[in-house]
């Protein structure tokens, strides 16, 4: 069952999403947050930082697990997701860095890296609230169209469209990683609650297919229709093609 919260624009979407996350942390201070990267959650993280600075929220007991990481990028690489999380969120709040977990992109043994990340999730007792963005092709995490729904954390070959979308962050296309370690659909679906945020007209087709179309591996996010507790916070542009 998907609960849809409509926002006017990106800023309002970010505020509404931050409100849901802050409520989770306030209700359960030692909760496990599943976190995402990319442009979609930046406003949400900025809002949470603002509330932290005002003394409204305390992350000292909170734990986090990230969705994915590029294979081959070290923590200090400014395009790694570890670096992204540190710069855009972790260093601005009082979370214990020992309680933050991002897949190890420098582990060359893919099976080992993925098993280690999956083990972390299990050791923490599972994810209380998983934050997701939505790719233009309907992907969540780096689970590309056509992949099986039952996978746990695994290594993926990134789709050409994803590589092209990511190329704006790199000097040249050859520098863009072609593989990533990502939590699988099964890992994501095991979260107790899921919060997905979507903004902009470019994502309108993906939103319509994911939440109003059939549940098929060609639209990975469509599986979220089967989760018992999903909240979609999207702005008017992203919802413009939905039969609401």
QUIGINOR-V322090 format. One record per residue. N is the residue number from 0. RES is the residue in one small letter. PHI is phi in whole degrees, -180 to 180 (none if undefined). PSI is psi as a letter, one per 40 degrees, with the letter a starting at -180 (* if undefined). D_CENTER is the distance of its C-alpha to the mean C-alpha in Angstrom with 1 decimal. Layout:
n = [N | N]
res = [RES | RES]
phi = [PHI | PHI]
psi = [PSI | PSI]
d_center = [D_CENTER | D_CENTER]
This chain:
n = [0 | 1 | 2 | 3 | 4 | 5 | 6 | 7 | 8 | 9 | 10 | 11 | 12 | 13 | 14 | 15 | 16 | 17 | 18 | 19 | 20 | 21 | 22 | 23 | 24 | 25 | 26 | 27 | 28 | 29 | 30 | 31 | 32 | 33 | 34 | 35 | 36 | 37 | 38 | 39 | 40 | 41 | 42 | 43 | 44 | 45 | 46 | 47 | 48 | 49 | 50 | 51 | 52 | 53 | 54 | 55 | 56 | 57 | 58 | 59 | 60 | 61 | 62 | 63 | 64 | 65 | 66 | 67 | 68 | 69 | 70 | 71 | 72 | 73 | 74 | 75 | 76 | 77 | 78 | 79 | 80 | 81 | 82 | 83 | 84 | 85 | 86 | 87 | 88 | 89 | 90 | 91 | 92 | 93 | 94 | 95 | 96 | 97 | 98 | 99 | 100 | 101 | 102 | 103 | 104 | 105 | 106 | 107 | 108 | 109 | 110 | 111 | 112 | 113 | 114 | 115 | 116 | 117 | 118 | 119 | 120 | 121 | 122 | 123 | 124 | 125 | 126 | 127 | 128 | 129 | 130 | 131 | 132 | 133 | 134 | 135 | 136 | 137 | 138 | 139 | 140 | 141 | 142 | 143 | 144 | 145 | 146 | 147 | 148 | 149 | 150 | 151 | 152 | 153 | 154 | 155 | 156 | 157 | 158 | 159 | 160 | 161 | 162 | 163 | 164 | 165 | 166 | 167 | 168 | 169 | 170 | 171 | 172 | 173 | 174 | 175 | 176 | 177 | 178 | 179 | 180 | 181 | 182 | 183 | 184 | 185 | 186 | 187 | 188 | 189 | 190 | 191 | 192 | 193 | 194 | 195 | 196 | 197 | 198 | 199 | 200 | 201 | 202 | 203 | 204 | 205 | 206 | 207 | 208 | 209 | 210 | 211 | 212 | 213 | 214 | 215 | 216 | 217 | 218 | 219 | 220 | 221 | 222 | 223 | 224 | 225 | 226 | 227 | 228 | 229 | 230 | 231 | 232 | 233 | 234 | 235 | 236 | 237 | 238 | 239 | 240 | 241 | 242 | 243]
res = [x | x | x | x | x | x | x | x | x | x | x | x | x | x | x | x | x | x | x | x | x | x | x | x | x | x | x | x | x | x | x | x | x | x | x | x | x | x | x | x | x | x | x | x | x | x | x | x | x | x | x | x | x | x | x | x | x | x | x | x | x | x | x | x | x | x | x | x | x | x | x | x | x | x | x | x | x | x | x | x | x | x | x | x | x | x | x | x | x | x | x | x | x | x | x | x | x | x | x | x | x | x | x | x | x | x | x | x | x | x | x | x | x | x | x | x | x | x | x | x | x | x | x | x | x | x | x | x | x | x | x | x | x | x | x | x | x | x | x | x | x | x | x | x | x | x | x | x | x | x | x | x | x | x | x | x | x | x | x | x | x | x | x | x | x | x | x | x | x | x | x | x | x | x | x | x | x | x | x | x | x | x | x | x | x | x | x | x | x | x | x | x | x | x | x | x | x | x | x | x | x | x | x | x | x | x | x | x | x | x | x | x | x | x | x | x | x | x | x | x | x | x | x | x | x | x | x | x | x | x | x | x | x | x | x | x | x | x | x | x | x | x | x | x]
phi = [none | -106 | -91 | -108 | -112 | -91 | -120 | -69 | -154 | -58 | -64 | -70 | -59 | -63 | -65 | -65 | -67 | -62 | -62 | -67 | -68 | -65 | -63 | -62 | -68 | -69 | -72 | -139 | -56 | -99 | -68 | -107 | -99 | -91 | -115 | -122 | -116 | 100 | -76 | -57 | -85 | -58 | -67 | -65 | -63 | -62 | -67 | -64 | -62 | -61 | -67 | -62 | -63 | -86 | 84 | -86 | -147 | -125 | -102 | -63 | -104 | -73 | -118 | -138 | -134 | -91 | -64 | -159 | -157 | -66 | -74 | 101 | -99 | -82 | -58 | -89 | -73 | -70 | -104 | -75 | -75 | -61 | -62 | -57 | -65 | -64 | -70 | -97 | -148 | -58 | -74 | -99 | -127 | -99 | -73 | -78 | -60 | -67 | -97 | -106 | -132 | -123 | -52 | -84 | -66 | -87 | -75 | -74 | -83 | -60 | -62 | -67 | -62 | -71 | -64 | -65 | -68 | -64 | -65 | -60 | -59 | -65 | -63 | -80 | 86 | 92 | -97 | -79 | -142 | -105 | -92 | -132 | -105 | -132 | -76 | -58 | -97 | 87 | -80 | -127 | 60 | -112 | -84 | -81 | -55 | 94 | -81 | -68 | -75 | -90 | -75 | -95 | -57 | -153 | -95 | -120 | -86 | -72 | -65 | -56 | -65 | -72 | -61 | -63 | -63 | -81 | -64 | -66 | -91 | -120 | -64 | -141 | -59 | -66 | -81 | -73 | -58 | -104 | -135 | -149 | -95 | -140 | -61 | -82 | -57 | -62 | -60 | -65 | -69 | -78 | -63 | -68 | -133 | -127 | -122 | -117 | -118 | -142 | -138 | 98 | -65 | -62 | -99 | -60 | -63 | -62 | -64 | -62 | -68 | -69 | -111 | -128 | -109 | -70 | -85 | -139 | -62 | -68 | -126 | -50 | -67 | -62 | -62 | -62 | -61 | -91 | -83 | -73 | -145 | -119 | -118 | -102 | -109 | -138 | -85 | -58 | -64 | -69 | -96 | -64 | -106 | -93 | -80 | -96]
psi = [h | h | h | h | h | h | i | d | a | d | d | d | d | d | d | d | d | d | d | d | d | d | d | d | d | d | d | g | d | f | i | h | h | h | i | i | a | a | d | d | e | d | d | d | d | d | d | d | d | d | d | d | d | e | e | e | i | h | e | d | e | i | i | i | h | i | d | i | i | h | h | e | h | i | d | e | h | e | e | i | d | d | d | d | d | d | d | e | c | d | e | e | i | f | i | h | d | e | e | h | h | h | i | g | d | e | h | d | h | d | d | d | d | d | d | d | d | d | d | d | d | d | d | e | e | i | h | d | h | h | h | i | a | h | i | d | e | e | i | h | b | f | h | i | i | e | i | i | e | e | i | a | h | i | h | i | h | i | i | d | d | d | d | d | d | e | d | e | e | i | d | i | d | d | e | h | i | e | i | i | h | i | h | i | d | d | d | d | e | e | i | d | i | h | h | h | h | h | i | i | d | d | e | d | d | d | d | d | d | d | e | e | a | i | h | i | d | e | g | d | e | d | d | d | d | e | i | e | g | h | h | h | h | i | i | d | d | d | e | d | e | i | g | *]
d_center = [19.3 | 17.0 | 17.8 | 17.6 | 17.9 | 19.3 | 19.1 | 21.6 | 19.5 | 16.4 | 17.9 | 18.6 | 15.2 | 13.8 | 16.6 | 16.2 | 12.5 | 13.6 | 16.6 | 14.7 | 12.9 | 16.3 | 18.2 | 16.3 | 17.2 | 20.7 | 21.4 | 20.3 | 20.4 | 19.6 | 16.5 | 13.6 | 10.2 | 7.0 | 5.0 | 2.7 | 5.8 | 8.1 | 10.6 | 9.0 | 8.0 | 11.2 | 13.5 | 11.8 | 12.0 | 15.5 | 16.6 | 15.7 | 17.7 | 20.5 | 20.8 | 20.9 | 23.6 | 25.5 | 25.5 | 23.7 | 21.0 | 21.3 | 18.6 | 21.3 | 20.7 | 16.9 | 15.1 | 11.5 | 9.8 | 7.2 | 5.5 | 8.0 | 11.0 | 13.7 | 16.9 | 19.7 | 18.3 | 19.5 | 18.0 | 20.4 | 19.6 | 18.4 | 16.0 | 14.4 | 10.9 | 13.0 | 15.1 | 12.5 | 11.3 | 15.0 | 16.3 | 14.0 | 13.6 | 15.2 | 18.6 | 19.1 | 18.8 | 20.7 | 18.2 | 20.0 | 18.5 | 19.9 | 17.4 | 14.3 | 13.2 | 11.7 | 13.0 | 16.4 | 16.6 | 20.4 | 21.2 | 23.1 | 23.5 | 20.4 | 21.4 | 21.8 | 18.5 | 16.6 | 19.1 | 18.7 | 15.0 | 15.6 | 18.6 | 16.8 | 14.7 | 18.1 | 20.0 | 17.9 | 18.7 | 15.4 | 12.3 | 13.5 | 10.6 | 7.1 | 4.9 | 3.5 | 5.3 | 8.3 | 10.4 | 14.1 | 15.1 | 13.0 | 10.6 | 7.2 | 5.8 | 9.3 | 11.2 | 13.8 | 16.4 | 19.2 | 17.7 | 18.7 | 16.8 | 18.0 | 16.4 | 15.0 | 13.5 | 15.4 | 16.2 | 15.8 | 17.9 | 16.0 | 17.5 | 19.9 | 18.2 | 14.9 | 17.3 | 19.2 | 16.2 | 15.4 | 19.1 | 19.4 | 18.0 | 20.7 | 24.5 | 25.2 | 23.6 | 25.0 | 22.8 | 19.5 | 18.2 | 18.7 | 16.9 | 13.7 | 13.0 | 10.1 | 9.6 | 11.6 | 11.9 | 14.3 | 12.1 | 9.4 | 12.5 | 14.1 | 12.1 | 14.7 | 12.8 | 9.8 | 8.9 | 7.9 | 9.0 | 11.2 | 14.0 | 17.0 | 19.5 | 18.2 | 15.5 | 18.2 | 19.3 | 15.9 | 15.5 | 19.1 | 18.8 | 15.7 | 17.1 | 20.8 | 21.6 | 22.3 | 19.8 | 20.1 | 18.3 | 18.9 | 16.2 | 13.5 | 11.8 | 15.3 | 15.2 | 13.4 | 16.9 | 18.1 | 16.0 | 18.3 | 16.0 | 13.5 | 13.5 | 12.8 | 13.4 | 14.7 | 17.5 | 20.8 | 20.4 | 17.3 | 19.3 | 22.5 | 23.0 | 22.2 | 25.3 | 24.9]
